[in-house]
Amino acid sequence: MNLSPTRYNRSLYPKGHILALCGLAYILAACGQPRPVIIAPPVELTTCAEEPEAPDLPPVDWSSVETARPVQRARDVAMLNYVLAWRTAHGDCAGKVAGVKAWSSTVIE
């Protein structure tokens, strides 16, 4: 005896049972957990300061100390400004990451 429903034998799934199962699925879907609410962090905490560009250092003429000294001083000042800008950008980003961490810990609790 072949019990699988075919085009000719649909009596294995009476309409009443199918309607009851659809109604039961509809009722059970209403008992689900509420969807989590996604809260985005504040916009000011999502962007960091731009990375500074490396300075174009002037070439040093090492023919004498007197000609190299002012050029080297300009190179040192350029590198100092670059390193300070780099640290400022890092501090800005690290502070914002810490801000997002503190913000998210207050939202979750």
TORKOLRO-478984 format. One record per residue: x, y, z of N, C-alpha, C, CB in turn. Coordinates in steps of 0.05 Angstrom, whole numbers, always signed. Glycine has a CB too. Example, Ala and Ser with C-alpha at 12.3 -4.5 7.8 and 13.67 -1.06 7.14 Angstrom:
# residues 2
REC, +264, -114, +156, +246, -90, +156, +264, -66, +156, +226, -89, +181
REC, +257, -45, +142, +273, -21, +143, +258, +1, +157, +282, -12, +114
END
This chain:
# residues 109
REC, +17, -23, +0, +0, +0, +0, +18, +25, +0, -19, +0, +24
REC, +13, +43, -18, +29, +68, -21, +15, +90, -4, +31, +76, -51
REC, +29, +100, +17, +18, +120, +34, +27, +148, +28, +24, +113, +63
REC, +43, +152, +9, +52, +180, +3, +31, +194, -13, +79, +179, -13
REC, +27, +220, -6, +7, +235, -21, +16, +241, -49, +0, +262, -6
REC, -1, +236, -67, +5, +242, -95, -16, +260, -106, +8, +215, -112
REC, -14, +264, -132, -34, +281, -144, -62, +268, -143, -26, +287, -174
REC, -62, +242, -142, -88, +228, -142, -98, +221, -114, -86, +203, -158
REC, -80, +220, -94, -87, +211, -67, -79, +233, -47, -74, +184, -60
REC, -96, +252, -42, -90, +274, -23, -105, +270, +3, -98, +301, -35
REC, -116, +247, +8, -131, +242, +32, -114, +238, +57, -149, +218, +28
REC, -88, +237, +54, -71, +233, +78, -69, +259, +94, -43, +224, +70
REC, -74, +282, +82, -73, +308, +95, -100, +322, +93, -51, +326, +83
REC, -118, +316, +111, -144, +328, +110, -142, +358, +114, -164, +316, +131
REC, -160, +373, +103, -159, +402, +105, -162, +412, +133, -181, +414, +88
REC, -176, +399, +149, -180, +408, +177, -154, +407, +193, -201, +390, +191
REC, -138, +386, +188, -113, +384, +203, -93, +406, +194, -100, +356, +198
REC, -93, +411, +168, -74, +432, +158, -82, +459, +169, -75, +433, +127
REC, -108, +465, +170, -116, +491, +181, -110, +492, +211, -146, +495, +177
REC, -113, +470, +225, -107, +470, +254, -77, +475, +259, -116, +444, +267
REC, -60, +462, +242, -32, +466, +245, -23, +494, +239, -17, +446, +227
REC, -36, +506, +218, -30, +534, +212, -38, +553, +235, -44, +543, +186
REC, -61, +548, +246, -70, +564, +269, -51, +561, +293, -98, +557, +277
REC, -43, +536, +298, -25, +530, +321, +2, +544, +316, -21, +500, +324
REC, +12, +544, +292, +38, +557, +286, +35, +587, +290, +47, +551, +257
REC, +12, +598, +282, +8, +627, +286, +7, +634, +316, -19, +635, +273
REC, -6, +618, +332, -8, +623, +361, +20, +620, +374, -28, +604, +374
REC, +35, +600, +366, +61, +595, +378, +81, +617, +370, +71, +568, +371
REC, +77, +628, +347, +96, +649, +338, +92, +674, +356, +91, +656, +309
REC, +69, +678, +367, +64, +701, +384, +77, +697, +411, +34, +706, +387
REC, +85, +673, +418, +97, +668, +444, +128, +671, +444, +90, +640, +454
REC, +139, +679, +422, +168, +681, +420, +179, +703, +436, +176, +685, +391
REC, +206, +703, +438, +220, +724, +453, +218, +750, +438, +249, +716, +458
REC, +218, +773, +452, +218, +798, +438, +245, +802, +424, +213, +822, +457
REC, +244, +816, +401, +269, +821, +386, +286, +840, +401, +263, +831, +358
REC, +312, +836, +401, +330, +855, +415, +331, +882, +400, +359, +843, +417
REC, +332, +902, +416, +334, +929, +405, +363, +936, +400, +320, +950, +423
REC, +370, +944, +376, +398, +951, +370, +401, +981, +374, +405, +943, +341
REC, +419, +988, +393, +424, +1016, +399, +452, +1022, +389, +421, +1021, +430
REC, +453, +1042, +372, +480, +1050, +362, +493, +1069, +382, +477, +1064, +334
REC, +520, +1068, +383, +534, +1086, +401, +532, +1115, +391, +564, +1078, +404
REC, +537, +1134, +408, +536, +1162, +399, +555, +1167, +376, +543, +1181, +423
REC, +547, +1184, +358, +562, +1188, +333, +590, +1200, +339, +547, +1208, +315
REC, +592, +1217, +359, +618, +1229, +365, +638, +1208, +375, +615, +1251, +386
REC, +629, +1184, +383, +648, +1163, +392, +655, +1143, +370, +636, +1148, +416
REC, +644, +1147, +346, +649, +1127, +325, +670, +1135, +305, +623, +1122, +311
REC, +680, +1159, +307, +701, +1167, +288, +726, +1177, +303, +691, +1189, +268
REC, +749, +1171, +293, +774, +1179, +306, +787, +1202, +290, +794, +1155, +308
REC, +806, +1214, +302, +821, +1235, +288, +836, +1223, +265, +840, +1250, +307
REC, +841, +1239, +244, +856, +1230, +221, +885, +1224, +228, +854, +1251, +198
REC, +896, +1204, +214, +924, +1197, +218, +941, +1219, +204, +930, +1169, +205
REC, +961, +1229, +219, +977, +1251, +207, +995, +1240, +184, +995, +1264, +228
REC, +1000, +1257, +165, +1017, +1249, +142, +1047, +1252, +151, +1011, +1266, +117
REC, +1063, +1234, +141, +1092, +1235, +147, +1104, +1260, +134, +1106, +1209, +137
REC, +1121, +1274, +148, +1133, +1299, +137, +1153, +1292, +114, +1146, +1315, +159
REC, +1155, +1311, +96, +1176, +1310, +76, +1201, +1322, +88, +1168, +1324, +49
REC, +1221, +1305, +93, +1245, +1315, +107, +1265, +1325, +86, +1258, +1293, +124
REC, +1276, +1349, +91, +1296, +1359, +72, +1322, +1343, +74, +1302, +1389, +78
REC, +1335, +1340, +51, +1361, +1325, +52, +1382, +1341, +66, +1370, +1319, +23
REC, +1400, +1327, +79, +1421, +1339, +94, +1447, +1339, +78, +1425, +1325, +122
REC, +1460, +1362, +77, +1486, +1364, +64, +1507, +1360, +86, +1490, +1392, +50
REC, +1520, +1337, +85, +1539, +1330, +107, +1568, +1340, +100, +1539, +1300, +111
REC, +1571, +1359, +82, +1598, +1368, +76, +1611, +1383, +99, +1597, +1387, +51
REC, +1595, +1396, +115, +1606, +1408, +139, +1584, +1409, +161, +1616, +1437, +134
REC, +1592, +1411, +185, +1574, +1411, +207, +1557, +1437, +207, +1589, +1409, +234
REC, +1569, +1458, +199, +1555, +1484, +200, +1532, +1485, +179, +1574, +1507, +194
REC, +1535, +1471, +157, +1513, +1471, +137, +1492, +1450, +144, +1524, +1465, +109
REC, +1500, +1429, +159, +1481, +1408, +166, +1465, +1415, +190, +1497, +1382, +171
REC, +1475, +1431, +208, +1461, +1437, +233, +1433, +1450, +229, +1478, +1456, +250
REC, +1429, +1471, +213, +1403, +1482, +209, +1383, +1463, +195, +1404, +1508, +194
REC, +1393, +1448, +176, +1376, +1429, +163, +1368, +1407, +182, +1391, +1416, +138
REC, +1386, +1397, +198, +1379, +1376, +217, +1360, +1387, +238, +1405, +1366, +231
REC, +1362, +1412, +246, +1343, +1424, +265, +1315, +1425, +252, +1353, +1453, +273
REC, +1313, +1432, +227, +1287, +1432, +213, +1276, +1404, +211, +1290, +1444, +184
REC, +1293, +1384, +207, +1284, +1356, +206, +1274, +1347, +234, +1307, +1337, +197
REC, +1288, +1355, +254, +1280, +1348, +282, +1253, +1360, +289, +1302, +1356, +302
REC, +1250, +1386, +282, +1224, +1399, +288, +1201, +1386, +272, +1226, +1429, +281
REC, +1206, +1379, +247, +1185, +1366, +231, +1178, +1339, +243, +1194, +1362, +202
REC, +1198, +1324, +252, +1193, +1297, +264, +1179, +1300, +291, +1219, +1281, +267
REC, +1187, +1320, +306, +1174, +1324, +332, +1144, +1331, +328, +1188, +1347, +348
REC, +1138, +1348, +309, +1110, +1355, +304, +1094, +1331, +294, +1108, +1378, +283
REC, +1108, +1314, +278, +1095, +1290, +268, +1089, +1270, +290, +1113, +1276, +246
REC, +1108, +1266, +308, +1104, +1247, +330, +1083, +1257, +349, +1131, +1243, +345
REC, +1083, +1283, +354, +1062, +1295, +372, +1034, +1292, +359, +1069, +1324, +378
REC, +1032, +1297, +333, +1007, +1294, +320, +998, +1265, +320, +1008, +1304, +291
REC, +1017, +1246, +317, +1010, +1218, +318, +1000, +1210, +346, +1036, +1201, +311
REC, +1013, +1219, +366, +1005, +1213, +394, +977, +1225, +400, +1025, +1222, +414
REC, +972, +1249, +390, +946, +1262, +394, +924, +1246, +380, +947, +1291, +383
REC, +929, +1237, +356, +910, +1220, +341, +905, +1194, +356, +919, +1215, +312
REC, +927, +1182, +366, +924, +1157, +381, +908, +1161, +407, +952, +1145, +387
REC, +914, +1183, +421, +900, +1189, +445, +870, +1194, +440, +912, +1212, +459
REC, +864, +1207, +418, +836, +1213, +411, +822, +1186, +406, +835, +1231, +386
REC, +834, +1169, +390, +821, +1143, +384, +819, +1125, +409, +836, +1129, +362
REC, +840, +1124, +424, +839, +1107, +449, +818, +1118, +468, +867, +1107, +462
REC, +815, +1144, +470, +795, +1156, +487, +767, +1149, +478, +798, +1186, +489
REC, +763, +1149, +451, +736, +1143, +440, +730, +1113, +444, +735, +1151, +411
REC, +750, +1096, +441, +745, +1067, +445, +737, +1063, +474, +770, +1051, +438
REC, +751, +1076, +493, +744, +1074, +521, +716, +1085, +526, +765, +1088, +539
REC, +709, +1107, +512, +682, +1118, +514, +661, +1099, +505, +681, +1144, +499
REC, +666, +1085, +482, +646, +1066, +472, +644, +1043, +492, +654, +1055, +444
REC, +666, +1034, +503, +666, +1012, +523, +649, +1020, +548, +694, +1004, +531
REC, +654, +1044, +558, +638, +1053, +581, +609, +1057, +574, +650, +1080, +592
REC, +604, +1068, +550, +576, +1072, +542, +561, +1045, +539, +575, +1087, +515
REC, +575, +1025, +526, +562, +999, +522, +557, +984, +549, +578, +982, +503
REC, +575, +988, +568, +570, +975, +594, +546, +987, +608, +595, +977, +611
REC, +541, +1012, +604, +517, +1024, +617, +492, +1017, +603, +520, +1055, +618
REC, +493, +1012, +576, +470, +1005, +561, +461, +976, +567, +475, +1008, +531
REC, +481, +958, +569, +475, +930, +574, +463, +925, +601, +500, +913, +570
REC, +472, +940, +621, +462, +935, +648, +435, +946, +653, +481, +946, +668
END
